[in-house]
Amino acid sequence: MRTTSFQVRVALADDHQLVCAAITQLLQLDPRIKVVAQAHDGQSAEQLVEQRSFDVLLLDLQMRGKHGLELLKTLGDHPPACVLSAHTESHFIVEAIRAGANGYVSKQAAPEELLHAVLCIARGETYFSTDVRQAALNFTARGIDLRLTAREQDVLRLCAAGLASFEVAAKLNISRRTAEAHRANFMKKLSLRSQTDLVRYALRHGIITQDLSLDRSARLWTNARAVVTST
């Protein structure tokens, strides 16, 4: 897991320049954080994403020229991103999580929450401000754990479905080593010790079902039967 012993480089993407200026002043009150770049429209935000010269991206969802969700999908899971938005409706939060956001902080949140979010996300964790956390939890009740990053969630689903590391890597267009690192991370976060534990967790949380049909279902059923008979 990454640590915050270094100064966290933050990039801001928001089309309200006064908002960016205020957030910059707030963040730089903490000596562990440095704002290194700003973008005030979708096009410049896209250029920021392509450069990836930051540790955490804070972005608004609705900017001129490029929607924040598109930028999240382009960015992937590294460097991590946190949505900073005035929208607290559940569908905005759910879509941000699905697009790969590592956190979501509303613009009505307390200033210390934003500072905490940046530091948490820089460590490889996730963070949702108090006023949007319930919406995120409602979504996670359907199988997503807030402790996991979006990429860890993807790897978990595929591993629970019986795919080997090289197959997960191929499906997600990442290296085998990266897939294995994500697996190790979520296994540790969820206190899972074996594939049987993983399948049990996935069945219990609705991530996979007993009638799941995949080309590789034989391998899944071997694990799932063992789980069903032991629960």
N, C-alpha and C positions, 0 to 999 in steps of 0.2 A: 504494500500500500504506500502511496506517496505521502510524504510528510510536508509540513509547512515551515521547516527550518530555514528555507530560503524565502526571499521576497516574492510574493505571488504577483505575477504580471496579469493585469486585467485589461481586457478590451471592452469598450462600451459601444453598443449599437442601438441608437434611439434617435428618431427624427426630430425630437424636441431638444434644441441646443441648451436651453436653460436647465432642463432635466439632467442632461449629461454633465453640465457644469456643477450642479448641486451634488450629484452622485459622486463625481470625482473628488470634490472637497470632503465629502463624508468618508469615502473609502480611504483617502490618504491621511485621515486622522489616525489610522492604524499603521504603524511602521512596518507591519508585515505585508502590506498591500501597496502596489504601485500601479496606477492607471497608465498604460503605455500607448494606447491608441483609442480613437473615437471614430465612429461612422454615423452620419446623420441622414442617410437614405439607404434604400435597399442595395443600390449598385455599389456604393462604397463599402457597405457591410459585406457584400459578396467578395470584394477584393480583400477585405480583412480576413475573412474565412480562408481564402486561398493562401494567404501568407502564413497563417498559423503561428505568428510570432507572439504568442501570449499563452498563459496557463489556464485562464478561465475567461469565457466570453459571457457577458451580460447583454441580453438583447430583448428588445420589445418585439411583440408579435406582429404588429401592424405598422409597417413602414412604407414609405413611398418607393415604388419600383420593385420591391421583392418582399414577399411575406416571410415572417420569421420562421414559420414551419418549414419552408423550402430551404432556408439557410441551415436549420438544424439537420435536415436530412443530408445536405451537402457536407456538413461538418463531420457527421458520424459521431463516434464516441470519444475522439481525441483531437484537439484538446476538449475538455468538457464544457458544457454550456448551461447557463441558468437563465430562464425566462424572467424578465422583470416587466410586469404588465399591470395595467389598471383593471384588466378583466379578471374577475374571480369566479365566473360561471364554470361549472364543472366540465362542460364540453371543451372549453379552451385548455383546461389543465390536462384532460385526458389526451387531447390531440398533441399537446406538447410532449407528454410522456412517450406517446407512441412514436413521435418524430425523433426522439432521442435525447430530450432534455434531461439533465442530471438534477435539476431543481426548478422550482417555480416560486418566485417571491412577488407578492402583489405590491403595488405602489402605495397601498395604504398601510403596509407593514411598518413596524417600529424600525428605526435606523439600525439598531443593534442586530436585528434579524438579518439584514442584508450583509453586514460584516461577517456574521456567523455563517451565512450561506456560502460566501466566497471561500472562506477558510475550510469549511467542510468539503466543498466540491473540489478544492485543490488537493485535498487528501484522498480523493477517489471515492468519497461518500456522496450521498444524495441529501437534498434539503428542500423542504416545502414550508413556506411561512405559515404561521398559525391559522390565518384566515382562509387558507386554501387547503390545509392539510386534510380536512374531513372529506372534501371532494376527491382528493388523491387516495385517501384510505378506502372510500367507497369503490373506487376503481380497482384498487389492489385486492379488495375482497374477492374479486373474480380471478385471482391467481397471481397478481404481481406484488412483489414485496418491495417496499420503499427503500430498503437497505441496498437493493441491487441496482446497478446502473442499467441503462437500456440494453447495452450489449451483453451484459451478464444474463439478463432476462432471455435474450435471444438464444444464447448458448445453453442456458438451462433447459429451455423447451426442447431443443434438438437432442441434447444429451439424455433427457428423460424419455424421449421417443426412441432411444436405442442407437443413435448415431455415434460412430467413433469420432475421435478428435479430428482425423483428417477429413472425414465427411462433413463435420460441422464447419471446418475451415473452408472447404470448397463451397458450401452453401452460402456462407456469409462473406466470402471473398476476403478472408483474413488468413494469416499464416497458422500452421498447426500449433506452433509455440504460443501464439496469442490466444488461440482457442483453449489450449490447456491452461494458460494463466487465468483466463476468465473462469474456467471450471473450478480451478483451485480457489479462486476468490469467493465464488458464490457458495461453494461447499463449506468454506470456513465461516462465512457470514451466517449461514443457515444451520451450522453445527451438524452437517451431514457427513457421514464417514464412509459410505459405500454407495454403489449403484442401487442397491435395494432401498437404502434410505432415501435416495433421490427419487426413485419411482414412487415410493410411498408418499413422499411430500407432494409430488406432482399430481398424483391421484386425489389426495386429500384436498388440494387447493384448486382442483378443476383445470389444471394446466394440460393434462392429458386425460383421456377417458378410456374405459375398458373396451369400448367399441371403436377405438381409434384405428383407422385403416391407413397404413403406410406400406410402401413397397418392402420395407424392412420390418414388418410387423411381427414376424416370427421371433426375432430377437427381443422385441419389446414384450411379447406375450410370455416369454420365458421369465422375465423379471416380474411382470405384473402378476402372474399366477402365484409366484412365490410370496409377493406382497399380500395378495388377497387371502391366501391361506394362513398367513401369519398375523392378520389383523382381526 
